Amino acid sequence: MKCNAYHVFFRSLANSLKIEIITYLKNKPASVTELTKKLNVEQSKLSHALSSLKHCHIVEVKKQGKSRIYSLNKKTILPILEILDKHIKTFCKGGCSSKK
């Protein structure tokens, strides 16, 4: 089976914890410790999710002393989120729904 880049990219986002991480990092960079506290999640789960997001370059990491500071990829992910926000504002006026 041929690798589908869209599948890999969207699969890396198809998880509520990863969406929470992205939503938090949209506002400001954060360390694993800060994310663990703010998202109320075990460090091992958080680290696994961050590893997956890092693999697709959705998040970037910089060492700052003993800490690692995570942020969203400014070149591609932040612009994608801005487009999604516009789409939601324009076409999803009824809020989140699973109606078909």
C-alpha positions as protocol buffer text, in pm:
chain_id: "A"
residue {
  index: 1
  type: MET
  ca { x: 0 y: 0 z: 0 }
}
residue {
  index: 2
  type: LYS
  ca { x: 131 y: 340 z: -99 }
}
residue {
  index: 3
  type: CYS
  ca { x: 183 y: 595 z: 181 }
}
residue {
  index: 4
  type: ASN
  ca { x: -73 y: 873 z: 169 }
}
residue {
  index: 5
  type: ALA
  ca { x: 67 y: 1194 z: 320 }
}
residue {
  index: 6
  type: TYR
  ca { x: -284 y: 1328 z: 391 }
}
residue {
  index: 7
  type: HIS
  ca { x: -365 y: 1014 z: 586 }
}
residue {
  index: 8
  type: VAL
  ca { x: -49 y: 1044 z: 795 }
}
residue {
  index: 9
  type: PHE
  ca { x: -108 y: 1415 z: 860 }
}
residue {
  index: 10
  type: PHE
  ca { x: -474 y: 1390 z: 957 }
}
residue {
  index: 11
  type: ARG
  ca { x: -421 y: 1072 z: 1157 }
}
residue {
  index: 12
  type: SER
  ca { x: -169 y: 1263 z: 1366 }
}
residue {
  index: 13
  type: LEU
  ca { x: -449 y: 1508 z: 1454 }
}
residue {
  index: 14
  type: ALA
  ca { x: -731 y: 1257 z: 1506 }
}
residue {
  index: 15
  type: ASN
  ca { x: -710 y: 1247 z: 1883 }
}
residue {
  index: 16
  type: SER
  ca { x: -875 y: 1470 z: 2142 }
}
residue {
  index: 17
  type: LEU
  ca { x: -554 y: 1510 z: 2345 }
}
residue {
  index: 18
  type: LYS
  ca { x: -362 y: 1625 z: 2038 }
}
residue {
  index: 19
  type: ILE
  ca { x: -636 y: 1875 z: 1957 }
}
residue {
  index: 20
  type: GLU
  ca { x: -620 y: 2004 z: 2317 }
}
residue {
  index: 21
  type: ILE
  ca { x: -242 y: 2042 z: 2286 }
}
residue {
  index: 22
  type: ILE
  ca { x: -274 y: 2231 z: 1957 }
}
residue {
  index: 23
  type: THR
  ca { x: -547 y: 2454 z: 2099 }
}
residue {
  index: 24
  type: TYR
  ca { x: -335 y: 2540 z: 2402 }
}
residue {
  index: 25
  type: LEU
  ca { x: -18 y: 2599 z: 2198 }
}
residue {
  index: 26
  type: LYS
  ca { x: -210 y: 2824 z: 1960 }
}
residue {
  index: 27
  type: ASN
  ca { x: -200 y: 3090 z: 2233 }
}
residue {
  index: 28
  type: LYS
  ca { x: 154 y: 3043 z: 2361 }
}
residue {
  index: 29
  type: PRO
  ca { x: 449 y: 2801 z: 2373 }
}
residue {
  index: 30
  type: ALA
  ca { x: 463 y: 2569 z: 2674 }
}
residue {
  index: 31
  type: SER
  ca { x: 677 y: 2308 z: 2847 }
}
residue {
  index: 32
  type: VAL
  ca { x: 568 y: 1950 z: 2908 }
}
residue {
  index: 33
  type: THR
  ca { x: 522 y: 2033 z: 3276 }
}
residue {
  index: 34
  type: GLU
  ca { x: 294 y: 2327 z: 3197 }
}
residue {
  index: 35
  type: LEU
  ca { x: 93 y: 2126 z: 2944 }
}
residue {
  index: 36
  type: THR
  ca { x: 58 y: 1836 z: 3189 }
}
residue {
  index: 37
  type: LYS
  ca { x: -86 y: 2069 z: 3453 }
}
residue {
  index: 38
  type: LYS
  ca { x: -310 y: 2273 z: 3222 }
}
residue {
  index: 39
  type: LEU
  ca { x: -450 y: 1972 z: 3033 }
}
residue {
  index: 40
  type: ASN
  ca { x: -467 y: 1748 z: 3342 }
}
residue {
  index: 41
  type: VAL
  ca { x: -304 y: 1451 z: 3171 }
}
residue {
  index: 42
  type: GLU
  ca { x: -29 y: 1206 z: 3261 }
}
residue {
  index: 43
  type: GLN
  ca { x: 315 y: 1306 z: 3139 }
}
residue {
  index: 44
  type: SER
  ca { x: 365 y: 977 z: 2953 }
}
residue {
  index: 45
  type: LYS
  ca { x: 44 y: 1027 z: 2750 }
}
residue {
  index: 46
  type: LEU
  ca { x: 135 y: 1388 z: 2681 }
}
residue {
  index: 47
  type: SER
  ca { x: 489 y: 1299 z: 2572 }
}
residue {
  index: 48
  type: HIS
  ca { x: 355 y: 1031 z: 2336 }
}
residue {
  index: 49
  type: ALA
  ca { x: 111 y: 1277 z: 2179 }
}
residue {
  index: 50
  type: LEU
  ca { x: 379 y: 1545 z: 2146 }
}
residue {
  index: 51
  type: SER
  ca { x: 613 y: 1294 z: 1981 }
}
residue {
  index: 52
  type: SER
  ca { x: 351 y: 1219 z: 1717 }
}
residue {
  index: 53
  type: LEU
  ca { x: 285 y: 1589 z: 1655 }
}
residue {
  index: 54
  type: LYS
  ca { x: 659 y: 1654 z: 1636 }
}
residue {
  index: 55
  type: HIS
  ca { x: 703 y: 1372 z: 1382 }
}
residue {
  index: 56
  type: CYS
  ca { x: 474 y: 1557 z: 1136 }
}
residue {
  index: 57
  type: HIS
  ca { x: 629 y: 1896 z: 1226 }
}
residue {
  index: 58
  type: ILE
  ca { x: 300 y: 2018 z: 1366 }
}
residue {
  index: 59
  type: VAL
  ca { x: 485 y: 2122 z: 1680 }
}
residue {
  index: 60
  type: GLU
  ca { x: 840 y: 2242 z: 1716 }
}
residue {
  index: 61
  type: VAL
  ca { x: 1057 y: 2202 z: 2024 }
}
residue {
  index: 62
  type: LYS
  ca { x: 1339 y: 2412 z: 2162 }
}
residue {
  index: 63
  type: LYS
  ca { x: 1556 y: 2330 z: 2459 }
}
residue {
  index: 64
  type: GLN
  ca { x: 1559 y: 2597 z: 2726 }
}
residue {
  index: 65
  type: GLY
  ca { x: 1789 y: 2487 z: 3007 }
}
residue {
  index: 66
  type: LYS
  ca { x: 1657 y: 2149 z: 3123 }
}
residue {
  index: 67
  type: SER
  ca { x: 1311 y: 2216 z: 2979 }
}
residue {
  index: 68
  type: ARG
  ca { x: 1177 y: 2159 z: 2632 }
}
residue {
  index: 69
  type: ILE
  ca { x: 944 y: 2429 z: 2509 }
}
residue {
  index: 70
  type: TYR
  ca { x: 684 y: 2328 z: 2250 }
}
residue {
  index: 71
  type: SER
  ca { x: 520 y: 2563 z: 2002 }
}
residue {
  index: 72
  type: LEU
  ca { x: 315 y: 2528 z: 1686 }
}
residue {
  index: 73
  type: ASN
  ca { x: 483 y: 2536 z: 1348 }
}
residue {
  index: 74
  type: LYS
  ca { x: 446 y: 2904 z: 1254 }
}
residue {
  index: 75
  type: LYS
  ca { x: 507 y: 2856 z: 881 }
}
residue {
  index: 76
  type: THR
  ca { x: 226 y: 2610 z: 814 }
}
residue {
  index: 77
  type: ILE
  ca { x: 15 y: 2506 z: 1114 }
}
residue {
  index: 78
  type: LEU
  ca { x: -78 y: 2852 z: 1242 }
}
residue {
  index: 79
  type: PRO
  ca { x: -197 y: 2961 z: 893 }
}
residue {
  index: 80
  type: ILE
  ca { x: -398 y: 2637 z: 863 }
}
residue {
  index: 81
  type: LEU
  ca { x: -563 y: 2710 z: 1199 }
}
residue {
  index: 82
  type: GLU
  ca { x: -649 y: 3063 z: 1083 }
}
residue {
  index: 83
  type: ILE
  ca { x: -817 y: 2919 z: 774 }
}
residue {
  index: 84
  type: LEU
  ca { x: -1005 y: 2666 z: 989 }
}
residue {
  index: 85
  type: ASP
  ca { x: -1121 y: 2945 z: 1220 }
}
residue {
  index: 86
  type: LYS
  ca { x: -1254 y: 3140 z: 917 }
}
residue {
  index: 87
  type: HIS
  ca { x: -1427 y: 2828 z: 786 }
}
residue {
  index: 88
  type: ILE
  ca { x: -1589 y: 2757 z: 1123 }
}
residue {
  index: 89
  type: LYS
  ca { x: -1702 y: 3118 z: 1163 }
}
residue {
  index: 90
  type: THR
  ca { x: -1851 y: 3123 z: 813 }
}
residue {
  index: 91
  type: PHE
  ca { x: -1994 y: 2775 z: 770 }
}
residue {
  index: 92
  type: CYS
  ca { x: -2040 y: 2627 z: 1117 }
}
residue {
  index: 93
  type: LYS
  ca { x: -2263 y: 2893 z: 1267 }
}
residue {
  index: 94
  type: GLY
  ca { x: -2474 y: 2636 z: 1448 }
}
residue {
  index: 95
  type: GLY
  ca { x: -2174 y: 2526 z: 1650 }
}
residue {
  index: 96
  type: CYS
  ca { x: -2025 y: 2182 z: 1668 }
}
residue {
  index: 97
  type: SER
  ca { x: -2262 y: 1913 z: 1555 }
}
residue {
  index: 98
  type: SER
  ca { x: -2247 y: 1563 z: 1419 }
}
residue {
  index: 99
  type: LYS
  ca { x: -2564 y: 1610 z: 1206 }
}
residue {
  index: 100
  type: LYS
  ca { x: -2553 y: 1458 z: 861 }
}
